[in-house]
Amino acid sequence: MLTKFEIKSLPEQLKLQPDLLDKGENHLVYIELCNALYAREVVRLSRELDEIRLRKLLISLPYYIERASESILQGNSPLQLDGQNGCWIAKQKIKTPNFDKTVNNQFYTKASFPGFILPLAVLNKGELMIKIDCLDQVKKDKIHCNEHGWFELSGQAIDAQNAYILKPSKTVMTAACCGHRWCQGKRVTPRLLSLREMLLAARINWLNFTKPLT
């Protein structure tokens, strides 16, 4: 079992590390981001049943939260940042993004490579959301997303029917980064991105989506 000291020490690490306050004019936003992301991940990790895995995730949590916060503040995102809630804000489109298989096939035949950050649409019980993932395997006629599995170059998921890769564009990436959702074709309250998605989103190169930031 995790001790009370171990559990309490994690937020203290985020608040008391010496370099935390040495962030120039953005240090307050940095602290807000760290606290917001920490609070969000603790709720997610509370569902983890494997105690050994939970311990490892908690130990690494401060590192990844600081890394995400620093990357967000150093990135070139044109979106409005809400530091208190750890999310981006932008006006949501009335209609959902188009799924053009021809455009997707032409794009991903040329642009696919491991580490490529891409948007994908996920449909679940009438709700459509735009998520962020990255490629970790590229074959001649298919590509593999780290979290969502194998897809055809047209964008269609091979092992599932409810996921579809989209061609990155400012409109689609904005929807992905802001957690935009539609239910039965109507806009609904945006969702908050996971820490993993925030890390990926911080690496998006808004000037050239085919060249993620290092």
Secondary structure as GFF3:
##gff-version 3
##sequence-region A 1 214
A	DSSP	alpha_helix	4	16	.	.	.	ID=ss1
A	DSSP	three_ten_helix	18	21	.	.	.	ID=ss2
A	DSSP	three_ten_helix	24	26	.	.	.	ID=ss3
A	DSSP	alpha_helix	27	45	.	.	.	ID=ss4
A	DSSP	alpha_helix	51	74	.	.	.	ID=ss5
A	DSSP	beta_strand	80	82	.	.	.	ID=ss6
A	DSSP	beta_strand	87	89	.	.	.	ID=ss7
A	DSSP	alpha_helix	101	111	.	.	.	ID=ss8
A	DSSP	beta_strand	117	124	.	.	.	ID=ss9
A	DSSP	beta_strand	127	138	.	.	.	ID=ss10
A	DSSP	beta_strand	142	145	.	.	.	ID=ss11
A	DSSP	beta_strand	149	152	.	.	.	ID=ss12
A	DSSP	beta_strand	163	165	.	.	.	ID=ss13
A	DSSP	alpha_helix	170	177	.	.	.	ID=ss14
A	DSSP	beta_strand	181	183	.	.	.	ID=ss15
A	DSSP	beta_strand	186	188	.	.	.	ID=ss16
A	DSSP	alpha_helix	195	201	.	.	.	ID=ss17
###
